[in-house]
Amino acid sequence: MVRCDHRPGPEHRPRTAAEVLTWSRRLLDPALRRAVGAMPDAMRGVASFHFGWCDERGRPAAGPAAGAGGKAIRPALTLLAAEAAGGTAAAALPAAVAVELAHNFSLLHDDVMDGDVTRRHRPTAWTVFGTNAAVLAGDALLAAAYEMLAEEPSPAVARSVRVLARAVLDLVEGQHADLAFEERTNVTLDECLAMASRKTGALIGAACALGALHGGATTARTDRFRVFGERLGLAFQLVDDLLGIWGEPAVTGKPVHSDLRSRKKSLPVVAALTSGTPAGAELAGLYHRDAPLTAEEAAHAAALIDASGGRDWAAAHAGELLADALTDLDAAGADTAPAAELQALAHLITHRDH
């Protein structure tokens, strides 16, 4: 039986963000491994490699990247939202696992579509097992996510499935828009914000809504938690885009300037391209070519984005979204300690080094 009476000290002080992530991983990992372990052999092998649990031959992974499945921010938000709504983390654990499975479905597919060769300091699954196997493994993870929700003996099952399904539909629409932007030279900032809201904000919003739902929240309170997550998700994407340009490879797990070398139209890039500045016009000359950027050109592009104001705009807008998200959290009437922990986690994921 999972023990969720975890708060330190007699006064139940709020935990730090680091403590929350350690706690949530301790709850999540055994249940996540069981869900993946129940998948058919071939898909289980690809998924286990993707999560960092084993090498390409199925042997337990070794080295500093072993088991490096990321911070699992989304399931942590699900578990905390359940507590903030007055329920327990244990009640929301199946939903947290489902969210993590759905998120990794998108990562497997994204790596294929974007041609990324590394994730979390390891080769991506498609480079090891092939494109078809990686795509099918992503499909299997999504099916496992719905299976996890459907098996939970809760009156919230039907609504939970709808919440996750809508988020996945939005995520897919956002990914489609992201890919379509690669072929266009006239992407507007509003279009890019809408794309990011779907691609990232929708699933983080669903993670918070699912937690609140399984924590016993009313429909109105659940919607407040969802909006909190959606705003936080967009802020998270802005910071992620900044890291994709200026982040250290040791932190991001990807080569320096990887987003720029593939001419990805991330939010700081589109802000720069639409800035009406000389630096933005010069950046357009680099970006609107057929060939990928060289390392030197990518470094110059990063300087142009900075000079045009794209970097400052992205950082400022992330801050505004965080403030709005925390206002929504207050409006949800969250319990004091888990609300403070949600705030701490929100600050952590929107203040990574960039």
N, C-alpha and C positions, 0 to 999 in steps of 0.2 A: 504494500500500500504506500503511495507517495505521501510523504509528510510535507505539508505546506505551511506549518506553523514555524516560520523562519525568521521572524523579525528580532533583531538583537536588542538586548537591554530591557529593563522593566517598563520603560515608557514607550516601547515600540518606536524608537526613533526611525525616521525615514532612512532607507539605505542609499548609499551613493549609487551612481549609474553603473560603476564597475561591479559593485556588489549585486545589483539587480541582474546584470548580464550573466554573472557567474551563477546566480540562483536559477535563472531561467534556463540556462544551458543544462544545468544539473537535472532539472525536471524534463526538459525537452528531449535530450539526446537518447535516453533509453527507449522512449516511445517512438521517436523518429526512426531509430534503428530497427525496431520491431516492424514498423510500417514498411520500410524498404525491404526488410528480410522476408516479408510475405509476398514480395513480387516474384514473378517467374525468373528462372535462373539468369538468362541472358541480360534482361533489363536490370536485375538486381546487381549484376557485376558492373555495368556501366554506371548506374546510379551510385554505387558504393565508391567507385573511383572518383566520380564527380564530387562527392561529399568529403573526399580525402581520407576515407577509412581504409583503403587498400590500394595496391598498385594494379597495373594492368593485368597481372596474372592472378589477382584475387588474394595476394599475400598481404597481411596487415602492413599498413604504410609505416615507414620509419623516417626519421629525420625531423627537422624543425617544422616542416609543413604538414606533418602527419595529423590527420583529423582536423585540419584547418578548414572548417566549414563556414567560416565567417562568424560575425558577432551574433547572428540570428536576432536582429533588431525587431523584425515583424512579430515573431512569436512572443518575444518579451513584452511588446506592446499589448498583445492579446491577453496574456496572463495578468498584466498589471491592470488593464481596463476592466477585467472581471472583478478584481479586488476593489478597484475604484468605484465600481457600480454596486458594491456591497456583497458580492459573492466571493467564491474561492477560486484560486488558481487551478486547483484540481478539476473543477467543473469545466474549465475552459481549455484544459490540456489537449483534448482531441482537436478542438478548433485551432489551437496554436500549431499543432503538428500539420494540420491541413493547410494552413497558411504557408508554412515553411516548404511543404511539398509543392504547392502551387508556385511559390516564388522560384524554386529551383527548376521547375518546368520551364519557366520563362528564361532563366539563365542558360540552360542547355540550348534552347532554341536561339537565343540572342547570340551566343558564341558562334553558332553556325552561320547565322545571317550576317554578322559583322566580321566574320573571318578572324576572330580573336584566337590567338594561339596559347595564351596563358591566362589563368585565373587563380587568384590566391596563391601565387608563386608556384603553380604547377601547370603542366600542359592541360589544355582544355580537352574534354572528353572526345570531341569529334576528331581531334588530331591524333588520338590514340586508337579509337575504335571505328572511326569513319563517320561520315555525315549521317548516313541512314540510321546507324545504331544510336547515335546521339539524339536524333530527332525522335525516334521511337521511345528512347528512355525518358525523354521529356514528356511525351504523351502518357507514358505509364505513370509517371509521378503525378500528373494531373488527375488521372483516373484514381490513383491511390488517395489523393486529397479528398475527393468526393466520397470515396468508400469510407474514409476515416470519419467524416461528418455523418454519414448515413448510419454508421454502426453505433453512434452514441445514443443511448436511451434517454433522450431529452425531448421535451415538447417544443424546443426551439429548432429541431432538426430541419424542418421544411424551410423555415425562414433563413437558417444558416446556409443552406444549399443555395438559396436564391441570392443571398448577399455575396457569397464567393463567386457564383456564376456571373453575376453582373460585373464584379470587379475584374474577372478574367476577360470578359468580353471587352471591357474598356481598355484593359492592358493590351489586348491583341490589336485593337483599333489604334492605340497609341504607337505600338511598334510598327504597324503598317504606315502610319504617317511619318514616323522617323525614317523609315526606309525610303518613302516617297520623296522626302526632302532632299535626299542625296542627288536626285535627278533634276532638282529645281534650283533656279538662281534667284527666285523672288519670294523666299519664305519670310513671312512677317513674324514679329515678336509675339503677337497674340496667338498665331497659329502654333508657334513653338511652345508657348506656355500651355496651350490646350493639349498638345501632344504629351508633354511631360506630366500634366495632371492625370491623364489617362494611364500612361505607361508606368508611372511610379506612384502617384498620389492615390489612385483607385485601390490598389492592393493594401497600402498602408492604412487607408481609411477603412477598408473591409476588416483588416486585422483588429483595429480598435472597436469597430462595431460588433464583430463576432465575440470579442471578449466581454463587452458590455451586455450583449444579448445572453450569453451563457452565465453572466453574473446576475441575471434577473432584472436588468434595467427595462424600463418602459420603452415604448417605441420612440417617444420624444427624446428621452435621454440617450438612447442608442444612436439616434441621428446626430445628436451633439457630439458624441464620441467619434462618429464617422467623419464629421466635418473637421474636428480636431486632427484626425489622422490624415485626411486629404490635404489640409494646409501644411501639416508637418511633412508629408510626403513630397510636396512640391519644393519646400525649403530644402529637404534632404537631397533632391535631384539637383538643385542649383549648386549646392556644396559639392556634390559628386562631380558635376560638370567642371567646377573649378579645379578639383583634384585631378580630373582627367587631363587638364592642361598643365597645372603647376604642381601637382602632387609628386611626392618622392616615390619612385618605384618600390622601395622597401615597404612603403605604407600601402600603396594601391595594388601591388602585385602585377602591375602592367608596365610596359616600357614607357619611358618619358615621352611626353607629347603624343602618345598613341592615338588619341582622338583627333589631333590635328593632322597627323600624317595620313590618316584615312579621310581627311576633309569632312569630318562629322560636324553636322550643324547643331551643336549643343547650344544651350541658352546663352552663355557669354559670347559665343561666336556670332549668333544671330543678332544679339544686342549690338555688337561691334559693326556687323555688316549693315545694319539699319540705322546707324548712328548719324549718318550724314557728315562724318568727319573725313579729313584726308587719310587718316590711318585706316578707317573703315573701307574707303575706296581702294586703298592699296591691298588690303586684306582680300577684297573681292577679286582682285586680279589674280591672287594666288589660289583662291578657293575655286574659282570658276574655270578650272582647267580639268582635263581628263586624267592626268597623271597624278599619282600620290605625291605628297610633299617629301622632299628630302629632309634629313635631320636638320640641316642648316635652315631650310625654308620653314620648317615647323617651329624652330626657335624664334625666327623672325616673325612668324604669324602670332606667336604668343605675345611678343612685344607689341605688335600692332593692336591686338585685342586690349591689352592694358592701356595703351596710349589713347585708344578710342573711347575708353570709359566702360567697356564691356565687363571687365573684371570688377570694378567698383559697383556697377549696377547690379550684378548678380549677387554680390555679397550683401548689398543693402536690401535688395528685394527678399533675400533669404531671411534677413533679420525681421523685416516687416511681416512676412508670413508666419514666422515663429511667434511673434507677439500676438497676431490674430488667432493662431492655434491655441495659445495659452488662454486667451479670452474665452474661446469656445469650451475649453476644458473647465474653466471656472463656471461657465453657464450650465455645464452638465451636472453640477452638484456632486462632484466626486468626493469620496471619503478622503480625509486629510492626508494620512500617510501615503497611500498609493498615489494620490494626486501629486504630492511632492516628488515622488519617485518618477512619475510620468514626466514632470517638468524637468527633472534632472536628466532623464534619458533624452528628452527632446533637445535640451541644450547640448548634450554630448554629441548627438548625431548631426547637429547643425553648426558645430564649432570645431570640426576637425581641421587639421592644419591645411590651409590653402592660401 
